[in-house]
Amino acid sequence: MLQYINEEDMADIKQEIEKFIEENFVMGRKNITLDPDKSLIESGVMDSTGVLELVMFLEERFSIQIDDEELVPENLDTINNLVAFLKKKGVAA
């Protein structure tokens, strides 16, 4: 059963994802800025290995299982896609 997730929870989740990405993929790289609507791969923030690291973080932090068929750009390519995906999974902060 999915629970209702309010916008404040989603803002907290977005902030936590941004912090993880900044600390693990952006730190020390002055030419990289995070835009929640830009592709994390196409903008050079992370590569395919980084996506796997991100998936492991999401699974551990939010106690979810991300299935192979869910590893698609519609779910994981941008910060906003990640937040929407977690909301569909019923994740709350």
ROSE-4610 file (N, C-alpha, C; in Angstrom, 1 decimal, always signed):
// ROSE-4610
residu = [M/M/M/L/L/L/Q/Q/Q/Y/Y/Y/I/I/I/N/N/N/E/E/E/E/E/E/D/D/D/M/M/M/A/A/A/D/D/D/I/I/I/K/K/K/Q/Q/Q/E/E/E/I/I/I/E/E/E/K/K/K/F/F/F/I/I/I/E/E/E/E/E/E/N/N/N/F/F/F/V/V/V/M/M/M/G/G/G/R/R/R/K/K/K/N/N/N/I/I/I/T/T/T/L/L/L/D/D/D/P/P/P/D/D/D/K/K/K/S/S/S/L/L/L/I/I/I/E/E/E/S/S/S/G/G/G/V/V/V/M/M/M/D/D/D/S/S/S/T/T/T/G/G/G/V/V/V/L/L/L/E/E/E/L/L/L/V/V/V/M/M/M/F/F/F/L/L/L/E/E/E/E/E/E/R/R/R/F/F/F/S/S/S/I/I/I/Q/Q/Q/I/I/I/D/D/D/D/D/D/E/E/E/E/E/E/L/L/L/V/V/V/P/P/P/E/E/E/N/N/N/L/L/L/D/D/D/T/T/T/I/I/I/N/N/N/N/N/N/L/L/L/V/V/V/A/A/A/F/F/F/L/L/L/K/K/K/K/K/K/K/K/K/G/G/G/V/V/V/A/A/A/A/A/A]
num = [1/1/1/2/2/2/3/3/3/4/4/4/5/5/5/6/6/6/7/7/7/8/8/8/9/9/9/10/10/10/11/11/11/12/12/12/13/13/13/14/14/14/15/15/15/16/16/16/17/17/17/18/18/18/19/19/19/20/20/20/21/21/21/22/22/22/23/23/23/24/24/24/25/25/25/26/26/26/27/27/27/28/28/28/29/29/29/30/30/30/31/31/31/32/32/32/33/33/33/34/34/34/35/35/35/36/36/36/37/37/37/38/38/38/39/39/39/40/40/40/41/41/41/42/42/42/43/43/43/44/44/44/45/45/45/46/46/46/47/47/47/48/48/48/49/49/49/50/50/50/51/51/51/52/52/52/53/53/53/54/54/54/55/55/55/56/56/56/57/57/57/58/58/58/59/59/59/60/60/60/61/61/61/62/62/62/63/63/63/64/64/64/65/65/65/66/66/66/67/67/67/68/68/68/69/69/69/70/70/70/71/71/71/72/72/72/73/73/73/74/74/74/75/75/75/76/76/76/77/77/77/78/78/78/79/79/79/80/80/80/81/81/81/82/82/82/83/83/83/84/84/84/85/85/85/86/86/86/87/87/87/88/88/88/89/89/89/90/90/90/91/91/91/92/92/92/93/93/93]
x = [+0.8/+0.0/+0.9/+0.7/+1.4/+0.9/+1.8/+1.3/+1.4/+0.6/+0.7/+2.0/+2.6/+3.9/+3.7/+4.0/+3.7/+4.9/+4.7/+5.7/+6.9/+6.7/+7.9/+8.8/+8.2/+9.0/+9.8/+9.1/+9.8/+10.9/+10.7/+11.8/+13.0/+12.7/+13.8/+14.6/+13.8/+14.4/+15.3/+14.7/+15.5/+16.8/+16.7/+17.9/+18.9/+18.5/+19.4/+20.0/+19.3/+19.9/+20.9/+20.6/+21.5/+22.8/+22.7/+23.8/+24.7/+24.1/+24.9/+25.6/+24.9/+25.6/+26.7/+26.5/+27.5/+28.7/+28.5/+29.6/+30.4/+29.7/+30.3/+30.7/+30.1/+30.4/+30.8/+30.5/+30.7/+31.9/+32.1/+33.1/+34.4/+34.9/+36.2/+36.1/+35.0/+34.9/+34.1/+34.9/+34.3/+33.4/+33.6/+32.9/+31.5/+31.1/+29.9/+28.9/+27.7/+26.6/+25.5/+24.7/+23.6/+22.3/+21.7/+20.4/+19.4/+18.4/+17.5/+16.8/+16.8/+16.1/+17.1/+18.4/+19.4/+19.9/+20.2/+20.7/+22.0/+22.1/+23.3/+24.4/+24.1/+25.1/+25.5/+24.6/+24.9/+25.6/+25.3/+26.0/+27.3/+27.8/+29.1/+29.2/+28.1/+28.1/+28.5/+28.0/+28.3/+28.3/+28.9/+28.9/+28.1/+28.1/+27.3/+27.7/+28.9/+29.4/+28.8/+28.7/+28.1/+26.6/+26.0/+24.5/+24.4/+25.2/+25.2/+25.4/+26.4/+26.6/+25.4/+24.8/+23.5/+22.4/+22.3/+21.2/+21.5/+22.7/+23.1/+22.7/+23.0/+22.7/+21.2/+20.4/+19.0/+18.4/+18.9/+18.4/+18.7/+19.9/+20.3/+19.6/+19.6/+19.0/+17.5/+16.8/+15.4/+14.8/+15.6/+15.1/+14.2/+14.7/+13.9/+14.7/+14.0/+14.7/+14.4/+15.4/+15.3/+15.5/+14.5/+14.6/+15.3/+15.9/+16.6/+15.8/+14.5/+13.6/+13.3/+13.7/+13.5/+14.7/+15.8/+17.0/+17.0/+16.1/+15.9/+16.0/+16.3/+16.5/+15.2/+14.1/+12.8/+12.8/+13.5/+13.6/+14.8/+15.9/+17.2/+18.1/+17.6/+18.5/+18.7/+17.7/+17.8/+17.4/+17.7/+17.3/+15.8/+15.1/+13.7/+13.1/+13.7/+13.2/+13.4/+14.5/+14.8/+13.8/+13.4/+12.5/+11.1/+10.7/+9.4/+9.4/+10.5/+10.6/+10.4/+11.1/+11.0/+9.6/+9.0/+7.6/+6.7/+6.9/+6.1/+6.4/+7.6/+7.9/+7.4/+6.8/+6.2/+7.2/+8.3/+9.4/+9.0/+9.2/+9.1/+10.4/+10.7/+12.0/+12.1]
y = [-1.2/+0.0/+1.2/+2.1/+3.4/+4.4/+5.1/+6.1/+7.5/+8.4/+9.8/+10.4/+11.0/+11.7/+13.2/+14.0/+15.4/+16.1/+17.3/+18.0/+18.4/+18.5/+18.8/+17.6/+16.4/+15.2/+15.1/+15.4/+15.3/+16.3/+17.5/+18.5/+18.0/+17.4/+16.8/+15.7/+14.9/+13.8/+14.4/+15.4/+16.0/+16.6/+17.3/+17.9/+16.8/+15.7/+14.6/+14.0/+13.8/+13.3/+14.3/+15.6/+16.6/+16.6/+16.5/+16.4/+15.2/+14.0/+12.8/+13.0/+13.6/+13.8/+14.8/+15.9/+16.9/+16.3/+15.6/+15.1/+13.9/+13.2/+12.0/+12.2/+13.2/+13.3/+14.7/+15.8/+17.1/+17.8/+17.4/+18.1/+18.3/+19.5/+19.8/+20.0/+19.9/+20.1/+21.4/+22.4/+23.8/+23.9/+23.1/+23.3/+22.6/+21.9/+21.2/+21.9/+22.1/+22.6/+21.7/+21.5/+20.6/+21.4/+20.9/+21.4/+20.2/+20.4/+19.3/+18.7/+19.4/+18.9/+18.5/+18.6/+18.2/+16.7/+16.0/+14.7/+14.6/+13.8/+13.7/+13.1/+12.2/+11.6/+12.5/+13.1/+14.0/+15.2/+15.7/+16.9/+16.6/+15.4/+15.0/+14.9/+14.9/+14.8/+13.4/+12.4/+11.0/+10.2/+9.0/+8.0/+6.8/+5.7/+4.6/+3.9/+4.0/+3.5/+4.3/+5.6/+6.6/+6.3/+5.9/+5.6/+4.4/+3.4/+2.2/+2.6/+3.5/+4.0/+4.7/+5.5/+6.2/+5.2/+4.2/+3.2/+2.5/+2.2/+1.5/+2.5/+3.8/+4.8/+4.8/+4.9/+5.0/+3.8/+2.6/+1.4/+1.3/+1.7/+1.6/+2.7/+3.9/+5.0/+5.0/+4.5/+4.6/+3.2/+2.2/+0.8/+0.3/+0.5/+0.0/-0.9/-1.6/-2.5/-1.9/-1.6/-1.1/-2.2/-2.6/-3.7/-3.3/-4.3/-4.0/-3.2/-3.6/-2.9/-1.5/-1.1/+0.3/+1.2/+0.6/+1.3/+1.9/+2.9/+3.6/+5.1/+5.8/+7.3/+8.0/+7.5/+8.1/+8.1/+7.2/+7.1/+7.7/+7.7/+8.0/+9.0/+9.6/+10.5/+11.9/+12.4/+13.8/+13.7/+14.7/+14.8/+14.8/+15.5/+15.5/+14.2/+13.5/+12.1/+11.2/+11.3/+10.5/+10.7/+12.0/+12.3/+11.8/+11.9/+11.4/+9.9/+9.2/+7.8/+7.3/+8.0/+7.6/+7.8/+8.9/+9.1/+8.0/+7.5/+6.4/+5.1/+5.0/+3.8/+3.9/+5.1/+5.3/+5.7/+6.2/+6.6/+8.0/+8.0/+9.3/+9.5/+10.8/+11.2/+10.6]
z = [+0.0/+0.0/+0.0/-0.9/-1.0/+0.0/+0.6/+1.5/+0.8/+1.4/+0.8/+1.2/+0.3/+0.5/+0.2/+1.2/+1.0/+0.3/-0.1/-0.9/+0.0/+1.3/+2.1/+2.2/+2.3/+2.3/+1.0/-0.1/-1.4/-1.6/-1.0/-1.0/-0.2/+0.9/+1.7/+1.0/+0.3/-0.5/-1.6/-2.3/-3.4/-2.8/-1.7/-1.1/-0.7/-0.2/+0.2/-1.1/-2.2/-3.4/-4.0/-4.0/-4.4/-3.6/-2.3/-1.4/-1.7/-1.9/-2.3/-3.6/-4.6/-5.9/-5.8/-5.1/-4.9/-4.2/-3.2/-2.4/-3.1/-3.9/-4.6/-6.0/-6.7/-8.1/-8.6/-7.8/-8.2/-7.4/-6.2/-5.3/-6.0/-6.1/-6.6/-8.1/-8.8/-10.2/-10.4/-10.7/-10.8/-12.1/-13.1/-14.3/-14.3/-13.2/-13.1/-12.2/-12.6/-11.8/-11.9/-10.8/-10.8/-11.3/-12.3/-12.7/-12.6/-11.8/-11.5/-12.8/-13.9/-15.1/-16.2/-15.9/-16.9/-16.6/-17.7/-17.6/-16.8/-15.8/-15.0/-15.8/-16.8/-17.6/-18.7/-19.4/-20.6/-20.1/-18.9/-18.4/-17.8/-17.8/-17.3/-15.8/-15.1/-13.6/-13.2/-13.9/-13.6/-14.8/-14.7/-15.8/-15.4/-16.2/-15.8/-14.5/-14.2/-12.8/-11.7/-12.0/-11.0/-10.8/-11.9/-11.8/-10.8/-11.0/-10.1/-8.6/-8.4/-7.0/-6.5/-7.3/-7.0/-6.6/-7.4/-7.2/-5.8/-5.5/-4.2/-3.1/-3.2/-2.2/-2.0/-3.1/-3.0/-2.3/-2.7/-2.1/-0.6/-0.2/+1.2/+2.0/+1.5/+2.3/+2.4/+1.4/+1.4/+1.6/+1.8/+2.1/+1.0/-0.3/-1.4/-2.3/-3.1/-4.2/-5.5/-6.3/-7.6/-8.6/-9.3/-10.2/-11.5/-12.2/-13.4/-14.4/-14.5/-15.5/-15.1/-13.9/-13.5/-13.7/-14.2/-14.4/-15.8/-16.0/-17.2/-17.0/-18.1/-17.9/-17.3/-17.7/-17.2/-15.6/-15.0/-13.5/-12.9/-13.7/-13.0/-13.7/-14.8/-15.6/-15.0/-14.3/-13.8/-12.3/-11.6/-10.2/-10.0/-10.8/-10.8/-11.1/-12.1/-12.4/-11.2/-10.5/-9.3/-8.3/-8.0/-7.0/-7.3/-8.6/-9.0/-8.9/-9.3/-9.2/-7.7/-6.8/-5.4/-4.9/-5.4/-5.0/-5.4/-6.7/-7.2/-6.4/-5.8/-5.0/-3.6/-3.3/-2.0/-0.9/-1.3/-0.4/+0.3/+1.6/+2.4/+3.1/+3.3/+3.9/+5.3]
